[in-house]
Amino acid sequence: MLNYELDIANDDLRTQVIRTEVHTADGNDTSGLTQARAVVGAGRGVGSENGFGEVLELVDHLGGALGVSRVVTGLGWRPHAEQVGQTGSRISPDVYIACGISGAIQHMAGIEGAKTLIAINTDEESTMVQRADYAIIGDLHEVVGAVNEEIRSRRG
Ligand SMILES: Cc1cc2nc3c(=O)[nH]c(=O)nc-3n(C[C@H](O)[C@H](O)[C@H](O)COP(=O)(O)OP(=O)(O)OC[C@H]3O[C@@H](n4cnc5c(N)ncnc54)[C@H](O)[C@@H]3O)c2cc1C
């Protein structure tokens, strides 16, 4: 490999990369999801399109992004741009917190790059729990709600 120092001032540059966006076929920007260091994943286990409250609050606390399963986008609960997996975004955050996601092979294909995997699921036999570095067995609304409460009280 050769290292070559270019003697060019910023003002001499005709183009500059000021930000990177990744677009899905439907034109939505997924860069927030693909570049987030913390992603909170939500699956069918949230229960309904109104079931994302606790999960979105956790996303906010972590300064991260929401990622969802195909069931969630298929049901129209969230937009396709948020889908993670074989037919969604492939992500590699420092931490992926999968809430109510079973761990189908097509979903796991999108999170192979995650450094730490945390599962929150009622089913201890689910693939996601089996594959996780850490798992909490329980109702995601209760578990994530308790985590949010703890973060809020620690931050004052
Ligand atoms: C060609 C093809 C491409 C696909 N591409 C993708 C893709 O890109 N991304 C993707 O995600 N899927 C994809 N799929 C779909 C995939 O096979 C699964 O159907 C989907 O990932 C399942 O989504 P889920 O985990 O949300 O739902 P489910 O499999 O129904 O799992 C729901 C989970 O929630 C848990 N749960 C239920 N209630 C609670 C609660 N209150 N608290 C905590 N846990 C709870 C359950 O124990 C279960 O583990 C694809 C499928 C095909 C055939």
The ligand as an SDF file (V2000), in Angstrom:
LIG
                    3D

 53 58  0  0  0  0  0  0  0  0999 V2000
  -38.5100  -14.1700    1.6220 C   0  0  0  0  0  0  0  0  0  0  0  0
  -38.7020  -13.6890    3.0520 C   0  0  0  0  0  0  0  0  0  0  0  0
  -38.0310  -12.5590    3.4570 C   0  0  0  0  0  0  0  0  0  0  0  0
  -38.1800  -12.0830    4.7750 C   0  0  0  0  0  0  0  0  0  0  0  0
  -37.5130  -10.9790    5.1650 N   0  0  0  0  0  0  0  0  0  0  0  0
  -37.6110  -10.5810    6.4650 C   0  0  0  0  0  0  0  0  0  0  0  0
  -36.8840   -9.4470    6.9450 C   0  0  0  0  0  0  0  0  0  0  0  0
  -36.1650   -8.7680    6.2150 O   0  0  0  0  0  0  0  0  0  0  0  0
  -37.0300   -9.1210    8.2450 N   0  0  0  0  0  0  0  0  0  0  0  0
  -37.8080   -9.8140    9.1240 C   0  0  0  0  0  0  0  0  0  0  0  0
  -37.9040   -9.4400   10.3050 O   0  0  0  0  0  0  0  0  0  0  0  0
  -38.5250  -10.8840    8.6840 N   0  0  0  0  0  0  0  0  0  0  0  0
  -38.4610  -11.2590    7.3930 C   0  0  0  0  0  0  0  0  0  0  0  0
  -39.2130  -12.3130    6.9660 N   0  0  0  0  0  0  0  0  0  0  0  0
  -40.2550  -12.8480    7.8730 C   0  0  0  0  0  0  0  0  0  0  0  0
  -39.7170  -13.8250    8.9060 C   0  0  0  0  0  0  0  0  0  0  0  0
  -39.7070  -15.1390    8.3570 O   0  0  0  0  0  0  0  0  0  0  0  0
  -40.6310  -13.8330   10.1680 C   0  0  0  0  0  0  0  0  0  0  0  0
  -41.9600  -14.1250    9.7950 O   0  0  0  0  0  0  0  0  0  0  0  0
  -40.6280  -12.5070   10.9400 C   0  0  0  0  0  0  0  0  0  0  0  0
  -39.2960  -12.0700   11.1460 O   0  0  0  0  0  0  0  0  0  0  0  0
  -41.2870  -12.7300   12.2970 C   0  0  0  0  0  0  0  0  0  0  0  0
  -41.4850  -11.4780   12.9060 O   0  0  0  0  0  0  0  0  0  0  0  0
  -41.6340  -11.3870   14.4870 P   0  0  0  0  0  0  0  0  0  0  0  0
  -40.4600  -11.9960   15.1410 O   0  0  0  0  0  0  0  0  0  0  0  0
  -41.9840   -9.9680   14.7920 O   0  0  0  0  0  0  0  0  0  0  0  0
  -42.9720  -12.2110   14.7640 O   0  0  0  0  0  0  0  0  0  0  0  0
  -43.1830  -13.6460   15.4200 P   0  0  0  0  0  0  0  0  0  0  0  0
  -42.3720  -14.6770   14.7470 O   0  0  0  0  0  0  0  0  0  0  0  0
  -44.6520  -13.8410   15.4870 O   0  0  0  0  0  0  0  0  0  0  0  0
  -42.5810  -13.4980   16.8860 O   0  0  0  0  0  0  0  0  0  0  0  0
  -43.1740  -12.7170   17.9010 C   0  0  0  0  0  0  0  0  0  0  0  0
  -42.3310  -12.9090   19.1510 C   0  0  0  0  0  0  0  0  0  0  0  0
  -42.8260  -12.0670   20.1670 O   0  0  0  0  0  0  0  0  0  0  0  0
  -42.8260  -12.7650   21.4020 C   0  0  0  0  0  0  0  0  0  0  0  0
  -43.8290  -12.0970   22.2310 N   0  0  0  0  0  0  0  0  0  0  0  0
  -45.1870  -12.0930   22.0890 C   0  0  0  0  0  0  0  0  0  0  0  0
  -45.7480  -11.2760   22.9950 N   0  0  0  0  0  0  0  0  0  0  0  0
  -44.7200  -10.7420   23.7340 C   0  0  0  0  0  0  0  0  0  0  0  0
  -44.6730   -9.8000   24.8020 C   0  0  0  0  0  0  0  0  0  0  0  0
  -45.7810   -9.2240   25.2910 N   0  0  0  0  0  0  0  0  0  0  0  0
  -43.4610   -9.4800   25.3230 N   0  0  0  0  0  0  0  0  0  0  0  0
  -42.3180  -10.0440   24.8350 C   0  0  0  0  0  0  0  0  0  0  0  0
  -42.3130  -10.9410   23.8070 N   0  0  0  0  0  0  0  0  0  0  0  0
  -43.5060  -11.2630   23.2440 C   0  0  0  0  0  0  0  0  0  0  0  0
  -43.1510  -14.1970   21.0350 C   0  0  0  0  0  0  0  0  0  0  0  0
  -42.6910  -15.0990   22.0310 O   0  0  0  0  0  0  0  0  0  0  0  0
  -42.3650  -14.3360   19.7260 C   0  0  0  0  0  0  0  0  0  0  0  0
  -41.0440  -14.7820   19.9700 O   0  0  0  0  0  0  0  0  0  0  0  0
  -39.0610  -12.7870    5.6660 C   0  0  0  0  0  0  0  0  0  0  0  0
  -39.7080  -13.9430    5.2260 C   0  0  0  0  0  0  0  0  0  0  0  0
  -39.5290  -14.3880    3.9470 C   0  0  0  0  0  0  0  0  0  0  0  0
  -40.2460  -15.6350    3.5000 C   0  0  0  0  0  0  0  0  0  0  0  0
  1  2  1  0
  2  3  1  0
  2 52  2  0
  3  4  2  0
  4  5  1  0
  4 50  1  0
  5  6  2  0
  6  7  1  0
  6 13  1  0
  7  8  2  0
  7  9  1  0
  9 10  1  0
 10 11  2  0
 10 12  1  0
 12 13  2  0
 13 14  1  0
 14 15  1  0
 14 50  1  0
 15 16  1  0
 16 17  1  0
 16 18  1  0
 18 19  1  0
 18 20  1  0
 20 21  1  0
 20 22  1  0
 22 23  1  0
 23 24  1  0
 24 25  2  0
 24 26  1  0
 24 27  1  0
 27 28  1  0
 28 29  2  0
 28 30  1  0
 28 31  1  0
 31 32  1  0
 32 33  1  0
 33 34  1  0
 33 48  1  0
 34 35  1  0
 35 36  1  0
 35 46  1  0
 36 37  1  0
 36 45  1  0
 37 38  2  0
 38 39  1  0
 39 40  1  0
 39 45  2  0
 40 41  1  0
 40 42  2  0
 42 43  1  0
 43 44  2  0
 44 45  1  0
 46 47  1  0
 46 48  1  0
 48 49  1  0
 50 51  2  0
 51 52  1  0
 52 53  1  0
M  END
$$$$
